[in-house]
């Protein structure tokens, strides 16, 4: 085997090794990224659920306050006076 063929073969082996290493590194990172994305999507869903629950509680408190105002005797008296 000539020196030129030997050098080309060694370079081909080195580039092949580096390409395989790069490919395996990307696959490993891709798997970790997918896991992280799944975890973040779950966290976002939980936060949305919490925000909706908090918003519903807020609306319920406001409704209770309005019910108290409307059922208050003073409110009806004001309405009667305004209707005159």
MMTF fields as JSON, N, C-alpha, C and O atoms, coordinates in Angstrom:
{
  "mmtfVersion": "1.0.0",
  "mmtfProducer": "UNKNOWN",
  "numBonds": 335,
  "numAtoms": 336,
  "numGroups": 84,
  "numChains": 1,
  "numModels": 1,
  "chainsPerModel": [1],
  "groupsPerChain": [84],
  "chainIdList": ["A"],
  "bondAtomList": [4, 2, 8, 6, 12, 10, 16, 14, 20, 18, 24, 22, 28, 26, 32, 30, 36, 34, 40, 38, 44, 42, 48, 46, 52, 50, 56, 54, 60, 58, 64, 62, 68, 66, 72, 70, 76, 74, 80, 78, 84, 82, 88, 86, 92, 90, 96, 94, 100, 98, 104, 102, 108, 106, 112, 110, 116, 114, 120, 118, 124, 122, 128, 126, 132, 130, 136, 134, 140, 138, 144, 142, 148, 146, 152, 150, 156, 154, 160, 158, 164, 162, 168, 166, 172, 170, 176, 174, 180, 178, 184, 182, 188, 186, 192, 190, 196, 194, 200, 198, 204, 202, 208, 206, 212, 210, 216, 214, 220, 218, 224, 222, 228, 226, 232, 230, 236, 234, 240, 238, 244, 242, 248, 246, 252, 250, 256, 254, 260, 258, 264, 262, 268, 266, 272, 270, 276, 274, 280, 278, 284, 282, 288, 286, 292, 290, 296, 294, 300, 298, 304, 302, 308, 306, 312, 310, 316, 314, 320, 318, 324, 322, 328, 326, 332, 330],
  "bondOrderList": [1, 1, 1, 1, 1, 1, 1, 1, 1, 1, 1, 1, 1, 1, 1, 1, 1, 1, 1, 1, 1, 1, 1, 1, 1, 1, 1, 1, 1, 1, 1, 1, 1, 1, 1, 1, 1, 1, 1, 1, 1, 1, 1, 1, 1, 1, 1, 1, 1, 1, 1, 1, 1, 1, 1, 1, 1, 1, 1, 1, 1, 1, 1, 1, 1, 1, 1, 1, 1, 1, 1, 1, 1, 1, 1, 1, 1, 1, 1, 1, 1, 1, 1],
  "groupList": [{"groupName": "UNK", "atomNameList": ["N", "CA", "C", "O"], "elementList": ["N", "C", "C", "O"], "formalChargeList": [0, 0, 0, 0], "bondAtomList": [1, 0, 2, 1, 3, 2], "bondOrderList": [1, 1, 2], "singleLetterCode": "X", "chemCompType": "L-PEPTIDE LINKING"}],
  "groupTypeList": [0, 0, 0, 0, 0, 0, 0, 0, 0, 0, 0, 0, 0, 0, 0, 0, 0, 0, 0, 0, 0, 0, 0, 0, 0, 0, 0, 0, 0, 0, 0, 0, 0, 0, 0, 0, 0, 0, 0, 0, 0, 0, 0, 0, 0, 0, 0, 0, 0, 0, 0, 0, 0, 0, 0, 0, 0, 0, 0, 0, 0, 0, 0, 0, 0, 0, 0, 0, 0, 0, 0, 0, 0, 0, 0, 0, 0, 0, 0, 0, 0, 0, 0, 0],
  "groupIdList": [1, 2, 3, 4, 5, 6, 7, 8, 9, 10, 11, 12, 13, 14, 15, 16, 17, 18, 19, 20, 21, 22, 23, 24, 25, 26, 27, 28, 29, 30, 31, 32, 33, 34, 35, 36, 37, 38, 39, 40, 41, 42, 43, 44, 45, 46, 47, 48, 49, 50, 51, 52, 53, 54, 55, 56, 57, 58, 59, 60, 61, 62, 63, 64, 65, 66, 67, 68, 69, 70, 71, 72, 73, 74, 75, 76, 77, 78, 79, 80, 81, 82, 83, 84],
  "secStructList": [7, 7, 2, 2, 2, 2, 2, 2, 2, 2, 2, 2, 2, 2, 2, 2, 2, 2, 2, 2, 2, 2, 2, 2, 2, 2, 2, 2, 2, 2, 2, 2, 2, 2, 2, 2, 2, 2, 2, 2, 2, 2, 2, 2, 2, 2, 2, 2, 2, 2, 2, 2, 2, 2, 2, 2, 2, 2, 2, 2, 2, 2, 2, 2, 2, 2, 2, 2, 2, 2, 2, 1, 2, 2, 2, 2, 2, 2, 2, 2, 2, 2, 2, 7],
  "xCoordList": [0.85, 0.0, 0.898, 1.883, 0.542, 1.373, 1.069, 0.042, 1.996, 1.835, 0.595, -0.11, 0.325, -0.834, -2.14, -3.027, -2.256, -3.46, -3.596, -4.703, -2.502, -2.513, -2.969, -3.782, -2.465, -2.838, -4.324, -5.029, -4.798, -6.218, -7.081, -8.121, -6.674, -7.431, -7.48, -8.529, -6.373, -6.334, -7.241, -7.987, -7.157, -8.007, -9.487, -10.321, -9.806, -11.195, -11.682, -12.818, -10.834, -11.207, -11.425, -12.379, -10.531, -10.665, -11.955, -12.694, -12.234, -13.461, -14.705, -15.705, -14.647, -15.773, -16.023, -17.168, -14.954, -15.071, -15.668, -16.567, -15.159, -15.668, -17.14, -17.917, -17.518, -18.919, -19.827, -20.902, -19.402, -20.203, -20.312, -21.372, -19.226, -19.238, -20.19, -20.956, -20.142, -21.04, -22.494, -23.354, -22.77, -24.127, -24.645, -25.789, -23.813, -24.246, -24.446, -25.349, -23.621, -23.76, -25.086, -25.78, -25.438, -26.714, -27.898, -28.866, -27.83, -28.932, -29.114, -30.243, -28.018, -28.086, -28.704, -29.578, -28.252, -28.786, -30.231, -31.035, -30.565, -31.938, -32.877, -33.968, -32.46, -33.272, -33.452, -34.55, -32.375, -32.459, -33.357, -34.128, -33.257, -34.104, -35.579, -36.441, -35.86, -37.25, -37.795, -38.941, -36.997, -37.426, -37.686, -38.679, -36.807, -36.96, -38.206, -38.935, -38.454, -39.648, -40.899, -41.842, -40.922, -42.077, -42.312, -43.451, -41.229, -41.35, -41.899, -42.761, -41.41, -41.881, -43.339, -44.095, -43.74, -45.137, -46.053, -47.139, -45.622, -46.401, -46.516, -47.585, -45.406, -45.399, -46.308, -47.015, -46.294, -47.162, -48.626, -49.442, -48.964, -50.345, -50.784, -51.909, -49.89, -50.219, -50.418, -51.33, -49.558, -49.681, -50.969, -51.619, -51.34, -52.606, -53.782, -54.719, -53.727, -54.797, -54.899, -55.999, -53.758, -53.736, -54.26, -55.021, -53.856, -54.31, -55.814, -56.489, -56.356, -57.8, -58.534, -59.594, -57.976, -58.601, -58.588, -59.581, -57.461, -57.343, -58.308, -58.932, -58.43, -59.339, -60.789, -61.585, -61.136, -62.492, -62.795, -63.898, -61.826, -62.022, -62.208, -63.021, -61.458, -61.576, -62.974, -63.59, -63.464, -64.799, -65.86, -66.835, -65.682, -66.644, -66.7, -67.78, -65.545, -65.522, -66.229, -66.971, -66.004, -66.662, -68.173, -68.934, -68.6, -70.025, -70.658, -71.757, -69.982, -70.497, -70.636, -71.609, -69.661, -69.72, -70.914, -71.638, -71.121, -72.269, -73.588, -74.54, -73.656, -74.874, -75.159, -76.311, -74.117, -74.304, -74.835, -75.724, -74.29, -74.734, -76.191, -76.976, -76.558, -77.918, -78.929, -80.045, -78.575, -79.529, -79.54, -80.341, -78.666, -78.599, -79.833, -80.252, -80.407, -81.602, -81.312, -82.18, -80.136, -79.774, -79.799, -80.144, -79.445, -79.444, -80.859, -81.103, -81.811, -83.208, -83.77, -84.545, -83.408, -83.875, -83.373, -84.137, -82.106, -81.556, -82.284, -82.556, -82.597, -83.289, -84.685, -85.145, -85.35, -86.691, -86.638, -87.481, -85.648, -85.526, -85.205, -85.752, -84.349, -84.007, -85.184, -85.272, -86.059, -87.21, -88.257, -89.116, -88.209, -89.17, -88.809, -89.482],
  "yCoordList": [-1.174, 0.0, 1.24, 1.309, 2.203, 3.401, 4.367, 4.272, 5.294, 6.265, 7.128, 7.437, 7.518, 8.379, 7.666, 8.264, 6.412, 5.634, 5.47, 5.551, 5.245, 5.087, 6.387, 6.346, 7.518, 8.818, 9.082, 9.522, 8.814, 9.018, 8.109, 8.545, 6.865, 5.927, 6.404, 6.327, 6.887, 7.377, 8.605, 8.725, 9.507, 10.711, 10.324, 10.889, 9.355, 8.901, 8.284, 8.518, 7.505, 6.885, 7.956, 7.883, 8.963, 10.038, 10.826, 11.084, 11.214, 11.961, 11.12, 11.64, 9.829, 8.944, 8.871, 8.927, 8.747, 8.712, 10.008, 9.986, 11.139, 12.435, 12.63, 13.182, 12.173, 12.285, 11.44, 11.893, 10.224, 9.36, 9.949, 9.886, 10.514, 11.121, 12.313, 12.476, 13.142, 14.307, 13.85, 14.433, 12.803, 12.294, 11.755, 12.015, 11.013, 10.461, 11.583, 11.505, 12.607, 13.752, 14.464, 14.844, 14.644, 15.304, 14.464, 14.998, 13.163, 12.297, 12.328, 12.354, 12.324, 12.375, 13.693, 13.708, 14.791, 16.102, 16.237, 16.867, 15.649, 15.7, 15.028, 15.531, 13.902, 13.188, 14.023, 14.094, 14.652, 15.5, 16.698, 17.099, 17.274, 18.418, 18.026, 18.774, 16.859, 16.393, 16.198, 16.555, 15.643, 15.464, 16.816, 16.985, 17.769, 19.111, 19.797, 20.452, 19.648, 20.235, 19.623, 20.344, 18.299, 17.636, 18.141, 18.387, 18.295, 18.777, 20.208, 20.529, 21.058, 22.444, 22.526, 23.352, 21.677, 21.662, 21.246, 21.803, 20.278, 19.858, 20.999, 21.244, 21.689, 22.814, 23.936, 24.546, 24.212, 25.247, 24.873, 25.722, 23.615, 23.157, 23.332, 23.753, 23.006, 23.162, 24.638, 24.988, 25.494, 26.927, 27.494, 28.331, 27.045, 27.501, 27.063, 27.83, 25.837, 25.323, 26.15, 26.486, 26.476, 27.285, 28.685, 29.236, 29.267, 30.615, 30.628, 31.564, 29.601, 29.528, 29.367, 29.961, 28.57, 28.374, 29.686, 30.054, 30.383, 31.659, 32.681, 33.446, 32.695, 33.626, 33.295, 34.205, 32.024, 31.618, 32.027, 32.489, 31.859, 32.261, 33.774, 34.255, 34.51, 35.965, 36.39, 37.264, 35.766, 36.084, 35.709, 36.439, 34.586, 34.154, 35.153, 35.461, 35.654, 36.658, 37.932, 38.526, 38.355, 39.563, 39.372, 40.279, 38.193, 37.892, 37.91, 38.438, 37.345, 37.357, 38.788, 39.119, 39.629, 41.025, 41.716, 42.457, 41.476, 42.081, 41.572, 42.341, 40.303, 39.754, 40.432, 40.735, 40.669, 41.356, 42.762, 43.21, 43.462, 44.836, 44.854, 45.669, 43.954, 43.942, 43.528, 44.046, 42.614, 42.161, 43.067, 42.861, 44.065, 44.996, 45.903, 46.365, 46.15, 47.001, 48.419, 49.045, 48.921, 50.266, 50.401, 51.461, 49.36, 49.387, 49.547, 50.346, 48.788, 48.894, 50.269, 50.804, 50.849, 52.179, 53.202, 54.066, 53.119, 54.028, 53.861, 54.847, 52.635, 52.38, 52.984, 53.564, 52.845, 53.419, 54.94, 55.559, 55.533, 56.99, 57.453, 58.455, 56.755, 57.13, 56.937, 57.64, 56.036, 55.813, 56.914, 57.07, 57.68, 58.769, 59.88, 60.911],
  "zCoordList": [0.0, 0.0, 0.0, 0.734, -0.827, -0.925, 0.215, 0.888, 0.407, 1.495, 1.292, 2.254, 0.054, -0.223, 0.137, 0.746, -0.233, 0.077, 1.582, 2.114, 2.269, 3.724, 4.396, 5.32, 3.953, 4.519, 4.287, 5.195, 3.069, 2.749, 3.622, 4.117, 3.819, 4.644, 6.1, 6.738, 6.62, 8.009, 8.166, 9.138, 7.19, 7.246, 7.165, 7.873, 6.295, 6.173, 7.483, 7.896, 8.128, 9.407, 10.469, 11.243, 10.504, 11.508, 11.281, 12.23, 10.025, 9.745, 10.031, 10.528, 9.722, 10.033, 11.528, 11.977, 12.295, 13.753, 14.292, 15.132, 13.8, 14.261, 13.885, 14.665, 12.685, 12.257, 13.155, 13.549, 13.478, 14.349, 15.759, 16.383, 16.248, 17.573, 17.602, 18.552, 16.567, 16.469, 16.418, 17.077, 15.634, 15.495, 16.836, 17.208, 17.553, 18.836, 19.864, 20.698, 19.806, 20.719, 20.464, 21.407, 19.184, 18.846, 19.3, 19.841, 19.087, 19.509, 21.016, 21.505, 21.752, 23.211, 23.666, 24.533, 23.083, 23.436, 23.0, 23.688, 21.862, 21.374, 22.365, 22.629, 22.911, 23.891, 25.157, 25.711, 25.608, 26.797, 26.542, 27.414, 25.343, 25.01, 24.963, 25.424, 24.408, 24.361, 25.775, 26.048, 26.662, 28.052, 28.704, 29.411, 28.472, 29.048, 28.496, 29.24, 27.188, 26.578, 27.185, 27.51, 27.345, 27.952, 29.371, 29.766, 30.14, 31.507, 31.526, 32.344, 30.64, 30.588, 30.141, 30.651, 29.191, 28.755, 29.904, 30.065, 30.696, 31.859, 32.863, 33.422, 33.084, 34.023, 33.544, 34.346, 32.24, 31.676, 31.868, 32.228, 31.631, 31.814, 33.267, 33.537, 34.197, 35.622, 35.976, 36.725, 35.43, 35.71, 35.126, 35.752, 33.934, 33.331, 34.193, 34.416, 34.671, 35.514, 36.791, 37.23, 37.386, 38.598, 38.317, 39.113, 37.182, 36.835, 36.618, 37.046, 35.957, 35.745, 37.066, 37.268, 37.963, 39.268, 40.05, 40.677, 40.007, 40.715, 40.125, 40.86, 38.812, 38.153, 38.523, 38.757, 38.577, 38.943, 40.391, 40.687, 41.286, 42.677, 42.777, 43.566, 41.981, 41.948, 41.507, 42.118, 40.448, 39.938, 40.958, 41.136, 41.625, 42.64, 43.805, 44.308, 44.225, 45.3, 44.871, 45.654, 43.639, 43.137, 43.078, 43.414, 42.651, 42.575, 43.964, 44.136, 44.943, 46.311, 46.826, 47.503, 46.504, 46.923, 46.279, 46.943, 44.987, 44.295, 44.868, 45.001, 45.205, 45.813, 47.146, 47.456, 47.934, 49.216, 49.007, 49.732, 48.01, 47.752, 47.316, 47.802, 46.395, 45.853, 46.911, 46.919, 47.799, 48.819, 50.043, 50.955, 50.074, 51.198, 51.173, 50.112, 52.349, 52.449, 51.955, 51.347, 52.201, 51.768, 50.257, 49.735, 49.562, 48.095, 47.579, 46.674, 48.151, 47.718, 48.034, 47.243, 49.153, 49.514, 48.504, 48.072, 48.122, 47.122, 45.789, 45.103, 45.427, 44.172, 44.207, 43.223, 45.338, 45.478, 45.386, 44.738, 46.035, 45.991, 44.569, 44.109, 43.888, 42.509, 41.554, 40.547, 41.834, 40.951, 41.119, 40.252, 42.21, 42.411, 41.528, 41.526]
}
